[in-house]
Amino acid sequence: MEEKEAEREKEADEREERRWREMVEWEERRERERREQEEGLEREAREREERRDREMRETGKKRQGDKGERRVTTHSLSIYLCWDFHCFMLFYQHFIAMLMSRVLQ
């Protein structure tokens, strides 16, 4: 009787140990796969960045957000000044119209 009980306990311990080992192996495998995936994503991002930099150097363009990309040229300045003058004239016309409506009442 005691032998059977001891054998059952031994088998239960072995099953528990096997389950624990499988769980540890599964966790390690999952961690390794996650690390490999992160490394792959980082490598892809780095390669993409290098490729974009190389293409930018080859074409002579600057990256978005680089200083000096947007320069004020005579053309762009004249557009802004024309737009400012246009807005001023609209305001001025509105002001004159309101003033004249008050005078004519």
C-alpha positions in Angstrom: 0.0 0.0 0.0 2.7 2.4 1.0 4.7 1.4 -2.1 1.7 2.3 -4.4 1.2 5.5 -2.6 4.9 6.4 -2.9 4.9 5.4 -6.6 1.8 7.6 -7.2 3.4 10.6 -5.4 6.6 10.0 -7.5 4.6 9.9 -10.7 2.7 13.1 -9.7 6.0 14.8 -8.9 7.4 13.7 -12.3 4.3 15.0 -14.1 4.5 18.3 -12.2 8.2 18.7 -13.0 7.5 17.8 -16.6 4.7 20.4 -16.8 6.9 23.0 -15.1 9.8 22.3 -17.6 7.4 22.5 -20.6 6.0 25.8 -19.2 9.6 27.2 -18.8 10.5 26.0 -22.3 7.4 27.6 -23.7 8.1 30.9 -22.0 11.7 30.9 -23.2 10.6 30.1 -26.8 8.0 32.9 -26.6 10.6 35.4 -25.3 13.1 34.3 -28.0 10.5 34.7 -30.8 9.5 38.1 -29.5 13.1 39.2 -29.3 13.8 37.9 -32.9 10.7 39.8 -34.1 11.8 43.0 -32.4 15.3 42.7 -33.9 13.7 42.0 -37.3 11.5 45.1 -37.1 14.5 47.3 -35.9 16.6 45.9 -38.8 13.9 46.6 -41.3 13.4 50.2 -40.0 17.2 50.8 -40.1 17.4 49.4 -43.7 14.4 51.6 -44.7 16.0 54.7 -43.2 19.4 54.0 -44.8 17.7 53.4 -48.2 15.8 56.6 -47.9 18.9 58.5 -46.9 20.8 57.1 -49.9 18.0 58.0 -52.3 17.9 61.5 -50.9 21.7 61.9 -51.3 21.5 60.5 -54.9 18.7 62.9 -55.9 20.1 65.8 -54.0 17.0 66.4 -52.0 16.8 67.1 -48.3 14.6 65.2 -45.9 11.3 66.7 -44.7 12.0 68.7 -41.6 15.6 69.4 -42.4 16.6 73.0 -41.8 16.9 75.0 -44.9 14.3 73.0 -46.9 11.8 75.8 -47.0 13.4 79.0 -48.3 11.7 82.3 -48.7 12.0 83.2 -52.4 10.9 86.3 -54.1 8.0 84.4 -55.6 6.8 83.0 -52.3 7.2 86.4 -50.6 5.2 88.2 -53.3 2.4 85.6 -53.0 2.2 86.2 -49.2 2.3 90.0 -49.7 -0.4 89.8 -52.3 -2.5 87.7 -50.0 -2.0 90.1 -47.1 -2.9 93.1 -49.4 -6.0 91.2 -50.6 -7.2 90.5 -47.0 -6.5 94.2 -46.1 -8.6 95.4 -49.0 -11.5 93.1 -48.1 -11.4 94.5 -44.6 -11.1 98.0 -45.9 -14.1 97.6 -48.2 -16.2 96.1 -45.4 -15.2 99.0 -43.1 -16.1 101.6 -45.7 -19.4 99.9 -46.5 -20.4 99.8 -42.8 -19.4 103.5 -42.4 -21.4 104.5 -45.4 -24.4 102.6 -44.2 -24.2 104.5 -40.9 -23.8 107.8 -42.7 -26.8 107.2 -45.1 -29.2 106.2 -42.4 
